[in-house]
Amino acid sequence: MSGLLRKISRPGIVFLLLGILFLRECTMDTITSFKSPKNFEDVLNGDVTAGDRVEGPVLFLLDAFATEQTWTENRSNNSVTPKKNSHYYYVIPYGDAYMGLTVGTALASEAKELADQTYGYLAGGASPSAELVMDTRIVKMTGELKDMFEEELRDYYGFTDSEISQMTLLMAEPRSFTAVRIGCGIGAGLLLLGIFLLIRRFRKFS
């Protein structure tokens, strides 16, 4: 047993595991990044599905159905207080139904302006002119976010439980696909380096 352990390169194992971790996180998004991107008019027409890439200006923005906050912990009295919002989750039209859109704080003011203009347009005003340009991936909603979105559809958009149960609830998430490709390349490099170190040490002590 000790002889076998001697043949195993510990740095090789570390690089191998890091490479696998990077590839696990980045491979699917890297594949998405090479797809021909759709736009938010396709979203409006209901012509996107999970796994698609959607980029360009968002056409219409409705209510924010949830926010994500960071928290500050005060250990002196075991309390936590909200620090700031980190993400806003909006509703956007999607075919005959709706889907979600994640907006970070960097675009919060543009999103609010577009939402205000959308409701003005629905009330008979001019078409929205605010620019909210995003590059996103389309994923299926899960967990607590899915529950909150279903509640929004039920309480504010008039869908029944039966109608909601037949929907595939989707979310457009912002993604830096350039960073994703770089991460995938790093993962592949670490994986190959780990394999090289493992093989070299195994041969050296065999």
VOMARKE-26070 format. One record per residue: residue in one letter; residue number from 1; y negated, x negated, z negated of N, C-alpha, C in turn. Coordinates in nm, 3 decimals. Layout:
BEGIN
[domi A NUM [Y X Z] [Y X Z] [Y X Z]];
...
//
This chain:
BEGIN
[domi M 1 [0.121 -0.083 0.000] [0.000 0.000 0.000] [-0.126 -0.086 0.000]];
[domi S 2 [-0.126 -0.193 -0.084] [-0.243 -0.281 -0.091] [-0.264 -0.352 0.041]];
[domi G 3 [-0.154 -0.381 0.111] [-0.166 -0.446 0.241] [-0.232 -0.355 0.342]];
[domi L 4 [-0.201 -0.227 0.337] [-0.262 -0.130 0.428] [-0.410 -0.114 0.399]];
[domi L 5 [-0.445 -0.106 0.270] [-0.585 -0.092 0.232] [-0.667 -0.212 0.277]];
[domi R 6 [-0.604 -0.329 0.273] [-0.672 -0.451 0.314] [-0.709 -0.448 0.462]];
[domi K 7 [-0.631 -0.375 0.539] [-0.654 -0.368 0.684] [-0.763 -0.268 0.721]];
[domi I 8 [-0.807 -0.189 0.625] [-0.906 -0.085 0.653] [-1.047 -0.137 0.624]];
[domi S 9 [-1.133 -0.125 0.721] [-1.273 -0.167 0.705] [-1.353 -0.056 0.637]];
[domi R 10 [-1.407 -0.087 0.519] [-1.487 0.014 0.449] [-1.614 0.049 0.525]];
[domi P 11 [-1.689 -0.051 0.577] [-1.805 -0.015 0.660] [-1.764 0.068 0.781]];
[domi G 12 [-1.648 0.038 0.837] [-1.600 0.115 0.952] [-1.579 0.261 0.916]];
[domi I 13 [-1.521 0.284 0.798] [-1.500 0.423 0.752] [-1.633 0.494 0.734]];
[domi V 14 [-1.731 0.422 0.673] [-1.863 0.482 0.648] [-1.930 0.519 0.779]];
[domi F 15 [-1.933 0.424 0.875] [-1.996 0.453 1.004] [-1.923 0.565 1.078]];
[domi L 16 [-1.792 0.567 1.067] [-1.713 0.672 1.133] [-1.751 0.810 1.077]];
[domi L 17 [-1.758 0.821 0.944] [-1.791 0.948 0.882] [-1.935 0.992 0.911]];
[domi L 18 [-2.026 0.894 0.911] [-2.166 0.927 0.945] [-2.176 0.975 1.089]];
[domi G 19 [-2.103 0.911 1.179] [-2.104 0.953 1.319] [-2.051 1.093 1.335]];
[domi I 20 [-1.942 1.124 1.266] [-1.884 1.258 1.272] [-1.984 1.360 1.219]];
[domi L 21 [-2.053 1.325 1.109] [-2.151 1.416 1.050] [-2.266 1.444 1.147]];
[domi F 22 [-2.320 1.339 1.209] [-2.428 1.358 1.307] [-2.382 1.445 1.423]];
[domi L 23 [-2.263 1.416 1.476] [-2.213 1.490 1.592] [-2.185 1.636 1.557]];
[domi R 24 [-2.136 1.656 1.436] [-2.110 1.793 1.392] [-2.238 1.876 1.389]];
[domi E 25 [-2.348 1.813 1.347] [-2.475 1.884 1.335] [-2.546 1.901 1.469]];
[domi C 26 [-2.522 1.810 1.562] [-2.606 1.805 1.682] [-2.537 1.843 1.812]];
[domi T 27 [-2.404 1.840 1.817] [-2.336 1.856 1.946] [-2.366 1.990 2.012]];
[domi M 28 [-2.353 2.100 1.939] [-2.373 2.232 1.999] [-2.518 2.249 2.047]];
[domi D 29 [-2.614 2.201 1.967] [-2.754 2.212 2.009] [-2.784 2.121 2.127]];
[domi T 30 [-2.714 2.006 2.134] [-2.732 1.918 2.249] [-2.683 1.986 2.376]];
[domi I 31 [-2.570 2.055 2.367] [-2.521 2.131 2.482] [-2.623 2.238 2.521]];
[domi T 32 [-2.677 2.308 2.420] [-2.778 2.411 2.446] [-2.901 2.350 2.513]];
[domi S 33 [-2.938 2.229 2.473] [-3.060 2.166 2.525] [-3.053 2.140 2.674]];
[domi F 34 [-2.932 2.125 2.729] [-2.917 2.098 2.872] [-2.902 2.226 2.954]];
[domi K 35 [-2.898 2.341 2.888] [-2.893 2.467 2.961] [-3.029 2.496 3.023]];
[domi S 36 [-3.028 2.567 3.135] [-3.154 2.610 3.196] [-3.221 2.709 3.101]];
[domi P 37 [-3.342 2.678 3.053] [-3.403 2.765 2.951] [-3.446 2.899 3.008]];
[domi K 38 [-3.431 3.002 2.927] [-3.485 3.133 2.958] [-3.622 3.145 2.892]];
[domi N 39 [-3.688 3.259 2.911] [-3.820 3.278 2.851] [-3.823 3.408 2.772]];
[domi F 40 [-3.937 3.437 2.710] [-3.944 3.553 2.623] [-3.956 3.685 2.700]];
[domi E 41 [-3.978 3.678 2.831] [-3.965 3.798 2.912] [-3.819 3.838 2.923]];
[domi D 42 [-3.730 3.737 2.931] [-3.586 3.765 2.929] [-3.546 3.829 2.796]];
[domi V 43 [-3.607 3.782 2.687] [-3.581 3.843 2.556] [-3.625 3.989 2.558]];
[domi L 44 [-3.745 4.014 2.609] [-3.799 4.149 2.615] [-3.706 4.241 2.694]];
[domi N 45 [-3.643 4.186 2.799] [-3.552 4.265 2.882] [-3.410 4.272 2.826]];
[domi G 46 [-3.385 4.203 2.716] [-3.252 4.203 2.656] [-3.151 4.116 2.729]];
[domi D 47 [-3.202 4.013 2.801] [-3.114 3.930 2.884] [-3.083 3.794 2.823]];
[domi V 48 [-3.078 3.786 2.691] [-3.038 3.661 2.625] [-2.926 3.691 2.526]];
[domi T 49 [-2.851 3.587 2.494] [-2.741 3.603 2.398] [-2.729 3.476 2.316]];
[domi A 50 [-2.645 3.479 2.215] [-2.627 3.362 2.128] [-2.584 3.242 2.211]];
[domi G 51 [-2.647 3.127 2.183] [-2.617 3.005 2.257] [-2.718 2.973 2.365]];
[domi D 52 [-2.807 3.068 2.397] [-2.910 3.045 2.498] [-3.026 2.965 2.440]];
[domi R 53 [-3.097 2.898 2.530] [-3.223 2.834 2.495] [-3.337 2.916 2.553]];
[domi V 54 [-3.438 2.946 2.471] [-3.552 3.026 2.515] [-3.680 2.950 2.481]];
[domi E 55 [-3.764 2.930 2.580] [-3.890 2.859 2.555] [-4.005 2.927 2.629]];
[domi G 56 [-4.126 2.897 2.582] [-4.245 2.953 2.644] [-4.325 3.037 2.547]];
[domi P 57 [-4.426 3.109 2.598] [-4.509 3.193 2.510] [-4.436 3.320 2.467]];
[domi V 58 [-4.447 3.352 2.339] [-4.393 3.477 2.287] [-4.485 3.589 2.333]];
[domi L 59 [-4.428 3.698 2.386] [-4.509 3.805 2.445] [-4.561 3.904 2.342]];
[domi F 60 [-4.473 3.948 2.253] [-4.510 4.047 2.151] [-4.447 4.008 2.018]];
[domi L 61 [-4.517 4.040 1.910] [-4.467 4.007 1.776] [-4.497 4.125 1.685]];
[domi L 62 [-4.394 4.170 1.613] [-4.410 4.286 1.524] [-4.415 4.240 1.378]];
[domi D 63 [-4.354 4.315 1.288] [-4.364 4.284 1.144] [-4.288 4.158 1.108]];
[domi A 64 [-4.331 4.094 1.000] [-4.250 3.991 0.935] [-4.160 4.062 0.835]];
[domi F 65 [-4.028 4.053 0.856] [-3.937 4.125 0.768] [-3.890 4.040 0.650]];
[domi A 66 [-3.922 3.909 0.650] [-3.884 3.822 0.539] [-3.965 3.694 0.545]];
[domi T 67 [-3.977 3.627 0.432] [-4.037 3.493 0.427] [-3.947 3.403 0.344]];
[domi E 68 [-3.956 3.274 0.371] [-3.882 3.175 0.293] [-3.982 3.089 0.219]];
[domi Q 69 [-3.961 3.073 0.088] [-4.057 2.999 0.007] [-3.992 2.876 -0.055]];
[domi T 70 [-4.074 2.774 -0.077] [-4.030 2.662 -0.161] [-4.074 2.693 -0.304]];
[domi W 71 [-4.006 2.632 -0.399] [-4.030 2.665 -0.539] [-4.057 2.539 -0.620]];
[domi T 72 [-4.141 2.555 -0.723] [-4.167 2.447 -0.818] [-4.102 2.481 -0.951]];
[domi E 73 [-4.022 2.388 -1.002] [-3.951 2.413 -1.128] [-4.028 2.351 -1.245]];
[domi N 74 [-4.051 2.431 -1.347] [-4.117 2.384 -1.469] [-4.011 2.372 -1.578]];
[domi R 75 [-3.966 2.250 -1.606] [-3.856 2.232 -1.701] [-3.897 2.254 -1.846]];
[domi S 76 [-4.028 2.251 -1.872] [-4.072 2.269 -2.010] [-4.043 2.410 -2.061]];
[domi N 77 [-4.049 2.507 -1.971] [-4.021 2.645 -2.014] [-3.913 2.712 -1.927]];
[domi N 78 [-3.841 2.628 -1.848] [-3.730 2.677 -1.764] [-3.773 2.790 -1.670]];
[domi S 79 [-3.890 2.773 -1.609] [-3.938 2.875 -1.516] [-3.959 2.812 -1.378]];
[domi V 80 [-3.963 2.898 -1.277] [-3.994 2.852 -1.142] [-4.106 2.939 -1.086]];
[domi T 81 [-4.191 2.877 -1.005] [-4.300 2.950 -0.943] [-4.303 2.920 -0.794]];
[domi P 82 [-4.337 3.020 -0.712] [-4.347 2.995 -0.569] [-4.453 2.890 -0.539]];
[domi K 83 [-4.420 2.798 -0.450] [-4.514 2.693 -0.414] [-4.586 2.726 -0.284]];
[domi K 84 [-4.509 2.752 -0.179] [-4.568 2.791 -0.051] [-4.460 2.850 0.038]];
[domi N 85 [-4.504 2.925 0.138] [-4.409 2.976 0.237] [-4.373 2.864 0.334]];
[domi S 86 [-4.246 2.855 0.368] [-4.203 2.753 0.463] [-4.162 2.813 0.597]];
[domi H 87 [-4.118 2.939 0.596] [-4.083 3.008 0.720] [-4.118 3.156 0.710]];
[domi Y 88 [-4.153 3.213 0.824] [-4.174 3.356 0.836] [-4.073 3.408 0.938]];
[domi Y 89 [-4.014 3.523 0.908] [-3.914 3.582 0.996] [-3.970 3.713 1.053]];
[domi Y 90 [-3.999 3.711 1.182] [-4.064 3.824 1.248] [-3.963 3.905 1.329]];
[domi V 91 [-4.003 4.026 1.362] [-3.929 4.113 1.452] [-3.993 4.106 1.590]];
[domi I 92 [-3.911 4.091 1.695] [-3.962 4.095 1.832] [-3.877 4.193 1.913]];
[domi P 93 [-3.937 4.258 2.015] [-3.860 4.352 2.098] [-3.750 4.278 2.176]];
[domi Y 94 [-3.635 4.343 2.187] [-3.520 4.285 2.256] [-3.445 4.398 2.326]];
[domi G 95 [-3.472 4.417 2.455] [-3.409 4.528 2.527] [-3.447 4.661 2.465]];
[domi D 96 [-3.345 4.740 2.433] [-3.367 4.870 2.368] [-3.368 4.859 2.216]];
[domi A 97 [-3.363 4.738 2.164] [-3.358 4.718 2.019] [-3.454 4.605 1.980]];
[domi Y 98 [-3.414 4.528 1.881] [-3.501 4.421 1.831] [-3.416 4.302 1.790]];
[domi M 99 [-3.481 4.186 1.780] [-3.416 4.067 1.726] [-3.517 3.994 1.640]];
[domi G 100 [-3.475 3.885 1.576] [-3.563 3.811 1.487] [-3.619 3.686 1.552]];
[domi L 101 [-3.729 3.637 1.498] [-3.792 3.512 1.542] [-3.837 3.436 1.419]];
[domi T 102 [-3.792 3.312 1.404] [-3.833 3.227 1.294] [-3.958 3.150 1.332]];
[domi V 103 [-4.060 3.155 1.247] [-4.186 3.085 1.272] [-4.216 2.996 1.152]];
[domi G 104 [-4.240 2.868 1.179] [-4.276 2.776 1.072] [-4.423 2.788 1.034]];
[domi T 105 [-4.460 2.723 0.925] [-4.598 2.735 0.876] [-4.700 2.676 0.973]];
[domi A 106 [-4.658 2.579 1.055] [-4.752 2.517 1.149] [-4.803 2.618 1.251]];
[domi L 107 [-4.726 2.722 1.276] [-4.765 2.825 1.374] [-4.796 2.960 1.308]];
[domi A 108 [-4.814 2.958 1.177] [-4.833 3.083 1.103] [-4.957 3.160 1.147]];
[domi S 109 [-5.068 3.091 1.169] [-5.191 3.161 1.207] [-5.180 3.220 1.347]];
[domi E 110 [-5.117 3.146 1.440] [-5.097 3.198 1.576] [-5.007 3.322 1.573]];
[domi A 111 [-4.904 3.317 1.488] [-4.812 3.431 1.478] [-4.883 3.554 1.423]];
[domi K 112 [-4.964 3.535 1.320] [-5.036 3.648 1.261] [-5.131 3.710 1.363]];
[domi E 113 [-5.200 3.624 1.438] [-5.294 3.675 1.537] [-5.220 3.753 1.647]];
[domi L 114 [-5.105 3.700 1.691] [-5.028 3.770 1.795] [-4.975 3.903 1.743]];
[domi A 115 [-4.929 3.906 1.618] [-4.880 4.032 1.560] [-4.992 4.135 1.552]];
[domi D 116 [-5.112 4.093 1.509] [-5.225 4.184 1.502] [-5.261 4.238 1.641]];
[domi Q 117 [-5.259 4.150 1.740] [-5.293 4.192 1.876] [-5.185 4.282 1.935]];
[domi T 118 [-5.059 4.259 1.897] [-4.951 4.344 1.945] [-4.969 4.488 1.896]];
[domi Y 119 [-5.001 4.503 1.768] [-5.021 4.637 1.715] [-5.148 4.702 1.773]];
[domi G 120 [-5.248 4.619 1.804] [-5.366 4.672 1.871] [-5.331 4.722 2.010]];
[domi Y 121 [-5.246 4.649 2.079] [-5.201 4.690 2.213] [-5.121 4.819 2.206]];
[domi L 122 [-5.032 4.830 2.106] [-4.952 4.952 2.091] [-5.039 5.073 2.057]];
[domi A 123 [-5.156 5.045 2.001] [-5.249 5.155 1.967] [-5.342 5.187 2.082]];
[domi G 124 [-5.322 5.121 2.197] [-5.403 5.152 2.315] [-5.503 5.045 2.354]];
[domi G 125 [-5.497 4.929 2.288] [-5.590 4.821 2.318] [-5.542 4.731 2.431]];
[domi A 126 [-5.607 4.617 2.443] [-5.574 4.522 2.549] [-5.443 4.451 2.519]];
[domi S 127 [-5.383 4.394 2.624] [-5.260 4.317 2.606] [-5.289 4.195 2.519]];
[domi P 128 [-5.193 4.152 2.440] [-5.214 4.035 2.353] [-5.250 3.911 2.434]];
[domi S 129 [-5.346 3.836 2.384] [-5.388 3.712 2.450] [-5.361 3.589 2.363]];
[domi A 130 [-5.325 3.610 2.237] [-5.297 3.497 2.147] [-5.176 3.419 2.197]];
[domi E 131 [-5.182 3.289 2.189] [-5.074 3.204 2.238] [-4.986 3.155 2.123]];
[domi L 132 [-4.859 3.190 2.131] [-4.758 3.140 2.038] [-4.647 3.084 2.125]];
[domi V 133 [-4.650 2.953 2.150] [-4.555 2.889 2.240] [-4.445 2.822 2.157]];
[domi M 134 [-4.319 2.854 2.189] [-4.208 2.803 2.110] [-4.092 2.760 2.199]];
[domi D 135 [-4.011 2.670 2.146] [-3.886 2.628 2.209] [-3.776 2.660 2.109]];
[domi T 136 [-3.684 2.749 2.143] [-3.591 2.803 2.045] [-3.448 2.806 2.095]];
[domi R 137 [-3.357 2.819 2.001] [-3.217 2.849 2.033] [-3.188 2.988 1.978]];
[domi I 138 [-3.096 3.058 2.043] [-3.059 3.193 2.000] [-2.928 3.185 1.922]];
[domi V 139 [-2.930 3.236 1.799] [-2.811 3.234 1.713] [-2.787 3.374 1.657]];
[domi K 140 [-2.666 3.397 1.610] [-2.636 3.524 1.543] [-2.687 3.519 1.399]];
[domi M 141 [-2.744 3.628 1.354] [-2.789 3.637 1.215] [-2.670 3.647 1.122]];
[domi T 142 [-2.684 3.584 1.006] [-2.579 3.590 0.905] [-2.641 3.603 0.766]];
[domi G 143 [-2.558 3.637 0.670] [-2.596 3.632 0.529] [-2.708 3.725 0.490]];
[domi E 144 [-2.790 3.676 0.398] [-2.897 3.758 0.339] [-3.002 3.797 0.443]];
[domi L 145 [-3.028 3.708 0.536] [-3.126 3.737 0.640] [-3.080 3.855 0.726]];
[domi K 146 [-2.954 3.858 0.759] [-2.897 3.970 0.835] [-2.910 4.101 0.758]];
[domi D 147 [-2.884 4.096 0.627] [-2.896 4.217 0.545] [-3.040 4.269 0.544]];
[domi M 148 [-3.138 4.178 0.532] [-3.277 4.219 0.530] [-3.321 4.274 0.665]];
[domi F 149 [-3.269 4.216 0.773] [-3.305 4.264 0.905] [-3.247 4.404 0.929]];
[domi E 150 [-3.124 4.424 0.885] [-3.063 4.557 0.897] [-3.144 4.661 0.819]];
[domi E 151 [-3.190 4.623 0.701] [-3.273 4.714 0.621] [-3.403 4.746 0.693]];
[domi E 152 [-3.462 4.645 0.759] [-3.585 4.666 0.835] [-3.561 4.763 0.951]];
[domi L 153 [-3.451 4.744 1.023] [-3.419 4.833 1.135] [-3.398 4.977 1.087]];
[domi R 154 [-3.338 4.991 0.971] [-3.307 5.123 0.916] [-3.434 5.193 0.864]];
[domi D 155 [-3.513 5.118 0.788] [-3.625 5.181 0.717] [-3.751 5.196 0.802]];
[domi Y 156 [-3.774 5.104 0.896] [-3.901 5.105 0.969] [-3.887 5.132 1.118]];
[domi Y 157 [-3.765 5.118 1.172] [-3.749 5.138 1.316] [-3.654 5.252 1.349]];
[domi G 158 [-3.605 5.322 1.247] [-3.534 5.447 1.268] [-3.392 5.437 1.319]];
[domi F 159 [-3.328 5.319 1.310] [-3.189 5.308 1.354] [-3.095 5.356 1.244]];
[domi T 160 [-2.987 5.417 1.285] [-2.887 5.464 1.189] [-2.789 5.351 1.157]];
[domi D 161 [-2.713 5.368 1.048] [-2.612 5.269 1.012] [-2.510 5.252 1.123]];
[domi S 162 [-2.475 5.362 1.188] [-2.378 5.357 1.296] [-2.431 5.276 1.413]];
[domi E 163 [-2.558 5.295 1.448] [-2.619 5.220 1.558] [-2.629 5.071 1.524]];
[domi I 164 [-2.668 5.042 1.401] [-2.683 4.902 1.359] [-2.549 4.830 1.359]];
[domi S 165 [-2.444 4.901 1.318] [-2.310 4.838 1.310] [-2.260 4.796 1.448]];
[domi Q 166 [-2.313 4.857 1.554] [-2.269 4.824 1.689] [-2.356 4.717 1.754]];
[domi M 167 [-2.460 4.672 1.684] [-2.550 4.570 1.739] [-2.502 4.430 1.706]];
[domi T 168 [-2.528 4.336 1.796] [-2.515 4.194 1.766] [-2.655 4.146 1.730]];
[domi L 169 [-2.679 4.121 1.603] [-2.813 4.086 1.556] [-2.840 3.938 1.582]];
[domi L 170 [-2.948 3.910 1.654] [-2.978 3.774 1.697] [-3.109 3.723 1.637]];
[domi M 171 [-3.120 3.592 1.630] [-3.241 3.526 1.581] [-3.276 3.412 1.675]];
[domi A 172 [-3.404 3.404 1.712] [-3.455 3.289 1.788] [-3.510 3.188 1.687]];
[domi E 173 [-3.449 3.070 1.681] [-3.488 2.966 1.586] [-3.555 2.851 1.659]];
[domi P 174 [-3.670 2.802 1.610] [-3.733 2.685 1.673] [-3.645 2.562 1.659]];
[domi R 175 [-3.643 2.482 1.764] [-3.557 2.363 1.764] [-3.624 2.253 1.846]];
[domi S 176 [-3.624 2.130 1.793] [-3.671 2.015 1.869] [-3.550 1.956 1.941]];
[domi F 177 [-3.534 1.993 2.067] [-3.414 1.951 2.139] [-3.416 1.803 2.172]];
[domi T 178 [-3.535 1.743 2.180] [-3.541 1.597 2.198] [-3.483 1.526 2.077]];
[domi A 179 [-3.520 1.571 1.957] [-3.465 1.513 1.834] [-3.315 1.535 1.825]];
[domi V 180 [-3.270 1.651 1.871] [-3.128 1.683 1.869] [-3.050 1.586 1.957]];
[domi R 181 [-3.102 1.560 2.077] [-3.035 1.466 2.167] [-3.030 1.326 2.108]];
[domi I 182 [-3.141 1.285 2.045] [-3.143 1.153 1.981] [-3.040 1.147 1.869]];
[domi G 183 [-3.032 1.255 1.788] [-2.934 1.260 1.680] [-2.791 1.253 1.732]];
[domi C 184 [-2.767 1.320 1.843] [-2.633 1.316 1.902] [-2.599 1.175 1.951]];
[domi G 185 [-2.699 1.108 2.011] [-2.678 0.970 2.056] [-2.651 0.876 1.939]];
[domi I 186 [-2.726 0.896 1.830] [-2.703 0.813 1.710] [-2.563 0.838 1.656]];
[domi G 187 [-2.522 0.965 1.653] [-2.389 0.998 1.604] [-2.280 0.935 1.686]];
[domi A 188 [-2.295 0.938 1.819] [-2.196 0.877 1.906] [-2.191 0.726 1.884]];
[domi G 189 [-2.309 0.663 1.867] [-2.314 0.519 1.843] [-2.247 0.480 1.712]];
[domi L 190 [-2.275 0.557 1.606] [-2.213 0.530 1.476] [-2.062 0.549 1.481]];
[domi L 191 [-2.019 0.651 1.553] [-1.875 0.677 1.566] [-1.805 0.562 1.636]];
[domi L 192 [-1.862 0.515 1.746] [-1.802 0.404 1.820] [-1.804 0.276 1.739]];
[domi L 193 [-1.914 0.252 1.666] [-1.922 0.133 1.581] [-1.816 0.138 1.472]];
[domi G 194 [-1.798 0.254 1.410] [-1.695 0.268 1.307] [-1.556 0.242 1.362]];
[domi I 195 [-1.527 0.297 1.480] [-1.396 0.274 1.542] [-1.376 0.126 1.573]];
[domi F 196 [-1.483 0.062 1.626] [-1.475 -0.081 1.658] [-1.444 -0.165 1.534]];
[domi L 197 [-1.516 -0.138 1.423] [-1.494 -0.214 1.299] [-1.355 -0.191 1.242]];
[domi L 198 [-1.307 -0.068 1.250] [-1.173 -0.038 1.200] [-1.066 -0.110 1.281]];
[domi I 199 [-1.080 -0.108 1.413] [-0.982 -0.175 1.500] [-0.986 -0.325 1.480]];
[domi R 200 [-1.108 -0.383 1.471] [-1.119 -0.527 1.456] [-1.057 -0.578 1.327]];
[domi R 201 [-1.083 -0.505 1.218] [-1.027 -0.549 1.091] [-0.875 -0.528 1.087]];
[domi F 202 [-0.829 -0.418 1.146] [-0.685 -0.392 1.148] [-0.612 -0.504 1.223]];
[domi R 203 [-0.668 -0.544 1.337] [-0.607 -0.651 1.415] [-0.612 -0.786 1.342]];
[domi K 204 [-0.723 -0.806 1.270] [-0.742 -0.934 1.201] [-0.637 -0.956 1.093]];
[domi F 205 [-0.599 -0.849 1.023] [-0.506 -0.863 0.911] [-0.366 -0.813 0.943]];
[domi S 206 [-0.339 -0.790 1.071] [-0.203 -0.749 1.109] [-0.123 -0.870 1.158]];
//
